[in-house]
Amino acid sequence: MTSYLEIRRFRDDQIIWVSRNHLQLNQLHDEIIQRVISVSVKQTEEKHGSLPCPFTFFMMGSAGRFEQSVWSDQDHGIIYQQQGTEINHYFLALGKEITQGLQLAGYDYCDGDVMASNPLWCKSLSEWRQQLANWSNNSNWEGIRHLLIFIDGRSLYGDESFLEKLKIEVYQTIHKENLFHKVLNNTLYLKKGIGVLGQLLLETHGPHTGSLNIKEKALFPYVNGIRLLAIKGNIYETSTLLRLEKLSELVLPSIKRELYKQQFLKLLNFRLSLSKPDNYENSHYLPISTLSKKQKEEVKEILKNGTALYRYVRNLIEKEDD
Amino acid sequence: MDTIFLMNSLWVMVAAVLVILMIGGFILLETGSTRMKNAGHIAGKTILTFGIGSIVFWAVGYGLIFGSGNALIGFSDFFYSGYDIEGLSLSGAVFFLFQLAFAGISLTIAFGGFAERAKLGAYLVFAVLFSVIVYPPIAHWIWGGGWLAEHGKQDFAGSTVVHLTGAMAAFAATLILKPRIGKYNKDGSANNLAGHNQVFTALSVLLLWVGWFGFNAGSTVSVDGAFFGFVAVNTNLAAGAGVIAAMIISWIVMGKADVPMMLNGALAGLVAITASCAFVDTWAAVLIGFIAGFLVFYSIRFFESKRIDDPIAALSVHGVAGIWGTLSTGFFATPELATVGQPGLFYGGGLHQLGVQALGVVSSGAFAFIVSFILLTIMKAVMNGLRVTEEEEIIGLDMSEHGSYGYPEMVKTEKAIISPDPKLNA
């Protein structure tokens, strides 16, 4: 494939077949994104000459965690080996090219501008090292938020070792400076999904009236809670399911690991099979009235377990602080 | 001159001032609960229509309510000139002003149902018609010696006369005007056209809360026995219970303490206690306010689900809580306090007073609704529609009706928010 629109057609043809299968769907997303990058690299080389040095392109957010729905927005960055004004310009141009390419291929721009077209997320290895150190040293809310986004990074193109090295350093800093409490605070806000009467709290206004916001109310507690435990246990995987699998007994007992794994997988399947995945926004909402009684109970279980996991993580961190 | 006469006059004058200041509360309530592109219009038209209401009340309203006539309407004392009124132990002019203020509040409530989409002309014409044809008959029936007064109806300060009447006119208006652009989606789900300033709304509630001491406690129209203090206590308790109830129910059902809902709870408590404040014990005042806080929550959700767009919740706060407040004396009026009518169900009065209250609510509510609906339908035909054009609604009534924005610096950004269609933004 030599053009973004061709890739888009490929996507549209293929995605229907895998849209109900979490694993295959995310493999397809990876493939599409990798194809886009190949085209972008070629285009950039045509315009600005051949690549000046090795680099890696990595996805963050749901793509980084291998947890994309049918539609997804872009979150990504670039790490390149060497530094220099020319090189900076070159990779920023590549970042812009990829960002546009992904948009043409069906991935919305990221509202928060976490994209390789933004100099903040497109840097040389040494600049990245400096930036990550700044984020952890200042350890203000925004810095920690950026660190957490970075930690979900997964290489999709180029030399993976750049990202791996940086992540090891970030983990070391978090342990050394004991930033866990700050990390916890950064992701502590939990939108309530179940009311005091045990009812599901659904949207009361807007186009999603009667639906459950599963992104904020169900996915977030699992993703954020497990990410924190993964940092604690020095696990470099990015997918929530893999992180769960690798957690040690010390961090999370195996009974709970198994439970949360099942619940999270069920949640991903609910999202794929029941939300109306006609666009990015809709895939975050579960139309509850279409669910059977049993399914509703399952959703409630997922929410309850998410809250319980959150509480567990919180206690774990706060206990250590005392 | 005798001291009691002077003291009565002074107290009711203070109360009249408090009630007229409630117009300021309504300005903040209505602007705070709506979007900034309509803020100047809403503030300005509220003052304008109070002006119109005042003149009409002076010319004919007072005479239709308090003039001598029959059980249905009064018909004398037009163009009141300031004389003292026979049988009143306070200044006639003060009494007149106090009653004028009530008529002004009822009119202001009615206009809540017009918010954000009615033409300025519709306000002007309906201000006159409401003040002549809708409000005076009901006020006469209950307060002017009409058939409901003879019947023993308890409405101390106007849960029915002022609030329900205004709310029913608002109901007719909101049905005829139809929902605002963007309020409902194609599938029938409602969007939240959030008000632009919750601080205004909260301040409005405080202003109204304090103004209500004039409204209710002032309705003693005398300082005799300092009974106004008791009435004020009941009023305050009901407001407090209303805000707490609305907070609790919104937290239970929606999982969050919704600010506009809490504020509406306080107002619902105030509206409900308005009829009963002089007839019930303090514990009953707490209960009446508490139930009003619950009712307003479900009422707002009910009207919204029926595609009835009520921007400032006038139907729920003044209508539903007004009905509940009126009925509440049928349950809670005590033998000692029921100087009008009879004790309520819980004090051995049986169902008699409840029946009287229910009849009053139904007849007054139906009259206000039907007459308003007919008047507005005629106005719609004669005035070539009551609603501004779509374009005018989108640019806002500040600009379309008055030529300048209440927030000139801010409204450009808001335009971009409310109108995602680039053609309309161009």
Contacts between the chains, C-beta under 8 A, distances in Angstrom:
chain1	res1	chain2	res2	distance
A	192	B	255	4.3
A	192	B	256	7.4
A	194	B	255	7.8
A	195	B	252	6.3
A	195	B	253	6.5
A	195	B	254	7.4
A	195	B	255	4.9
A	196	B	251	7.4
A	196	B	252	5.3
A	196	B	255	7.9
A	197	B	252	6.2
A	197	B	253	7.8
A	199	B	253	7.8
A	201	B	254	6.5
A	201	B	255	4.2
A	204	B	192	7.9
A	204	B	254	6.5
A	204	B	301	7.8
A	205	B	189	7.4
A	205	B	190	5.7
A	205	B	191	5.7
A	205	B	192	3.9
A	206	B	185	7.6
A	206	B	189	6.7
A	206	B	190	8.0
A	206	B	191	5.4
A	206	B	192	6.7
A	207	B	185	5.4
A	207	B	187	7.6
A	207	B	189	6.3
A	207	B	191	7.8
A	208	B	189	7.9
A	209	B	185	7.9
A	209	B	189	3.5
A	209	B	190	6.8
A	210	B	189	7.2
